[in-house]
Amino acid sequence: MKIGILTFHRVYNYGAVLQSYALQKVIKQLGYDVEIIDYWCDYIYRPYSIENFKTKSFTDYIMGICGRIIYNFRKKKTKRFQKSIQYSPKVNQNNIKALNDRYDLFLVGSDQVWNYPLTNFDTTYLLDFITDNNKKVSYAASFGVKTIDDKYKETYAKLLSEFSSISVRESTGVSIVRELINKDVPMVADPVILLTSDEWESLAHMPKEKGYILVYQLGFSSSTINFVEMLSKKTNKKVISLPFPMGKFIPCKWGLTKGPADLIGLIKNADYIVTSSFHGALLSIMFEKKFFVEIPKNTAFMSTRIVELLDWLNLSDRFLKEGKATIPIDKTIDYSPVKIKLNTIRDESLQYLHNILKGKEQ
């Protein structure tokens, strides 16, 4: 059976690349022929386009362009990492219907593929181009928002009701699907969890540096940088920042050109990680590191999954509050119960994935 995965993969965003790699890798391990559908969504991949200018605020438009510029610094190393991923021929909205006969199953996820502000409500990610509804499934898809605007609800409901199987990534997604189509759907693990820490470590490019604090920010936060500055002074450790410190200048080494393999190695080798990234926190946990998380106001809309993850693992004390830790900075984490929970959700999610794929073979 041949499977096509529709997800975000063209952006040089660490999380997007890691989750797409992991999902394809796991499905291969389950014994299937699988490709990432090389779909080009102009609204996402061309933030400088006229369409983006028309629909976004000026600030969001400029930030989108700046983000694209920053991502370009890591483009070379990201493409090198992506060489291990198998892709379909490149397609767009005009010709993606030609893939209907290429795959026995279309799987959408595991990113914010159903986030209508992010995609400009591109219903391709709701698999509207597929003629056989039995071929439509999702794995850990995310809406990226807490509620759906009324003007989109009818279309969402129609297209979601056509899926033969749906799973989502956050509890908010469970609630949205229930409201739209009156159906309870499972919440499953992000694909990064589906690979073991040993598997991730095998992909890592280890840094030469030792004894450092890694800062991995998704948004501007002076309070995060203030905390890092304090942590550096108290521990006498240098700072490495990806892509650079956002919110305030501090002496550090910038990681503008670091690719996904570098990120994995930097987390694995760090003494401390301070991050606002879900995948940054997740890999810190999988590698059993000392870490802290602060969510800047400009990324708070994406915070559900990271709040749920830390709460579920009883690690909510790792959150910073206005740039201050609520626990001693050198407090160690008992990872024994954490490992048990991660292994449980990994096993359950792998079994779910196996079941929906196996069911489509029959």
Buried (B, 14 or more C-beta within 10 A) or exposed (E): EEBBBBBBBBBBBBBBBBBBBBBBBBBEEBEBEBBBBBBEBBBBBBBEBEEBEEBBEEEBBEBBBEBBEEBEBBEEBBEEBBEEBEBBEEBEBEEBBEBBEBBBBBBBBBBBBBBBBBBBBBBBBBBBBBEEEEBBBBBBBBBBBEEBEEEEBEBBBBBBBBBBBBBBBBEBBBBBBEBBBEEEBEBBBBBBBBBEBEBBBEBBBBBEEEEBBBBBBBBBBEBBBBBBBBBBEEBEBBBBBBBBBBBBEBEBEBBEEBBBBBBBBBBBBBBBBBBBBBBBBBBBBBBBBBBBBBBBEBBEEBBBBBBBBBEEBEBEEBBBEEBEBEEEEEEEBEBEEBBEEBEEBBEEBBEBBBEBBEEBEE
